[in-house]
Amino acid sequence: MPSLTAPSRRAWRADFTASIVVFLVALPLCVGVAVASGVPAELGLITGIAGGLVTGLLPGSSLQVSGPAAGLTVLVYEAVDTYGIGALGVIVLASGLIQLALGALRLGRWFRAISVAVVEGMLAGIGLVIIAGQLYAMADTKAPASGLDKIIGLPGLVGDLTKTTASLSAFAVGAGTIAVMVLWTRMPAKVRTVPGALIAVALATATTALLDLSVAKIEVRGLLDSIQPPGLDDFGALAEVGLLGTIAAFTLIASAESLFSAAAVDRLHDGPRTDYDKELMAQGAGNTICGALGALPMTAVIVRSAANVQAGAKTKASRVLHGLWLLLFAALLPAALGIIPIAALAGVLVHAGFKLLPVSKLGPLWRTHRGEAVILMVTAVAIVAVNMFEGVLVGLVLAVVKTAWETSHIQVHVTDDESGPVRVRITGNATFLRLPKMLDTLENLPVDRPVELDLRDLRHLDHASSAALNTWRERHNAQSPEPVRLIKAA
């Protein structure tokens, strides 16, 4: 058996060290996302394990790390609340199969065409709903169902904290968790090798135990007991239109988030670039397995991926090993989850929710691309006010309309020297969006003079504009002694 060369040994050591760092970052997030999604904590670990051992082995992106993401928390919670936990496996399985098909059809690269403003708005809306919902979890209180109700109910939550000692204690644990994570970013670089989320959760757990605080803790079921493959009855829910819309939302959001993350990760290292179609298939394979096990959906997660790159990972071995460490933890130390306060995990997710808000980007975006900023804000508000799927649809429609409006520039030039015909030259792209401008000019032309209509510089004429021009010509010709002279490109 050939021995490892010196560069190979260095790469292996770097990947091993990076895998430990990524495992420590992923552990509290896997558990926290699961609890926030309303499912057993172990299901988050199963998704993290699949993200490492399955997706991590497949080609696509070499250093990107996958697992359960905060970005899908709201959608998962809504799906479980509406259709039951049994339908979750069906949704994730169907989404994974669609991702496999899209990747095989080489459509992965087209996800990069989704407006960045829509994606940023989607993440901002998710962040707001996560923050609002997890503030209730920090107080060991059940959150209202809708995102809007969560925000409207926050003043009442503040009032409840002043009345109940147990809620105040739990909230203090969550607030302390957030404070530790914020302060940890100011520590020396060597200290920050240990993830702040892990330190914060560990300190919160130790404080709760030492002070014997009466706060809610994670319910432990065991890894094998938490696996719930979808049954035949669950697949019957596919006949519901609402469930099909949820599957579409899962597929769109998970794919877009993963491929946008891949583009971001590629900017962090000098290694091989991402093959977007293969990466989409890798995500699909992971979600197919997660669905078959009844676990949470997975996406590529920029927090874990950035930690992987910054820890010095060289190959995909680091992400595979991180999945192995998650498996060993879930198999050998499941009882450790049972001592973690839910308020501490809620604090981790509140902190993660704030990271989803594009606070630093919104000002510059408003100054340079105001239309994009409006799309971002409207998408975020729509997600909070309605739901994830419809909010994203609103954003996509706005992005398409904005693009259509910007590309349908049209100029109508009228020249009248009073000694000859009135010359009208139309240039640009004539679409239904600019019909009012074009028709206002044409309908104000004199009917007692000959008119010459020059369309040689018209690059595009859609059906609505063509029909409107023909209708105008017919009406003008009926009133004018001379028909309109039409000049077209040869």
Steps between C-alpha positions, in 0.01 A plus 500: 500500500656832396582747776363851512722771359589802714243726325234229544578468870478878543166506318370213715602675822337824381179320406490314831539822702243682284251217544512539878436873470207447261357229729508739796331772290239260359400324823305782673355619170374153399326462834375858513353494150317175577350630825396827330342301218278311744659158449720278721853629545646177363348569156729801469798279575387244240491773236843620605634144481353454151644836396846374591500131414279517187514846345855546624622201298337607174653732238388859465661737747817386672486702825131583544333341804132397506249442777177638646481875447335780693371629166250213473388502863188707439391293200557170683306620804207607280506168312508289817230714660274471192559144376656321798849367555427191290464715187840663558680195363280505187571869442877466545514178294307658211717812515814286486377309197415825321847636578654183356294543183585869467869425542487216247331738253785745560271767639706564812682797350169674430435540872769765489260708291270553799511864605744556787251749645236226521742264676615773741137593564412136557779463754405829667135390532610164638733676741222723631264205553775295668589786735138566592417131549811416700448790739193309619708180525755689709220567747378137492176628347310367199528738204199606289460315169553773238802724459288812527337379822842424644610860448171651615510288816849615611372781729282244678803273537688781673208538742497126573872505586439744782233274651658153486829413670547180299459684168738773612761241602475324164520829313810596698664169397422575132615861526822386667558255215468782246732724704771232515480445123529873429792545742672188367553670162728751676724235649849426357506291183652196673222500759234534230611168353242355737158611366319763704165319470643190666657699784179697553282188515746325731510798738120531494464129576750516785339813647154343487627189681700690764217740584237226467288722276155378407524527121385270221760262358526296180303178492721207405355207303809326368630496142326183379173582673490840326526356148149506352491388135184625325223242469259433216236721661746789504555471124125541455543864601665561162148539361471830690586811300634673810752223561622520139553873547699428816718253309563764233595751769738253667665421166536861392627637830732210585651497150542876478652524848742213428618636166531857624702361790721313253573824315590669830724211610682502165604858575657388829754251361722434199411132455278336236189697403149369557322301230149632562316213332693236695458697823125514444496124450707453817248709694220298341659171604536625856141622516371175350665305781387751764145470368513121510605526867237763584771755587535873438585637154859597435669783321856615475562726800729799459587519874633142508658532156686819593619337823626207295701724266631722778610193700728406210311214332660380177266229369150361548638268771436768763127514434471121491681472834274763656206276412677207665555700823129592504410132459728394785360772727138408423571128549719518811393814687128556428425566868721811480223670303256462787684747724501787248248779573269580208549869582872467424434351155240770441771756576728337242224527239417862588868577438485303172182687403674836540774379268237444232397867507686704233543798732834616355394442139164676496631859517749470211244300298238773548745765377618309192213267401182628660277258309698202632473636855121527462480138378708388800280681751169399339609133489598509868175669604292258290666199666429642846144606416389194297731199483827383351377364166272788409756754619766357269251495212425868562871575486553301180206670328628843603848417369358386164279810469790728589724335242227517236440866576870587479554310174190638330649842433324671214541841341241663274652786297262731313634736229266752346646769273146595385606476133478124464367195679519460876786259556480264799798281587466231769819350647574245772280217627124534471330293770163520671666677792572807285181495291346806673802716411500390135123531449478842671740638240343328200143595593598868522626511140298719262255311276503764224868447416684203349686289757817300445562229766863378509553167683847416364669557838240305698688199645200318646125523451285277720154378407314759710699788349460363147124471542480851648699646207273330246188624680638855507587488127150379410336779702738764366453388141122512541520868604791621284495572125832316462592162651794472738821421318675218685879458473647173628848351501590303191 
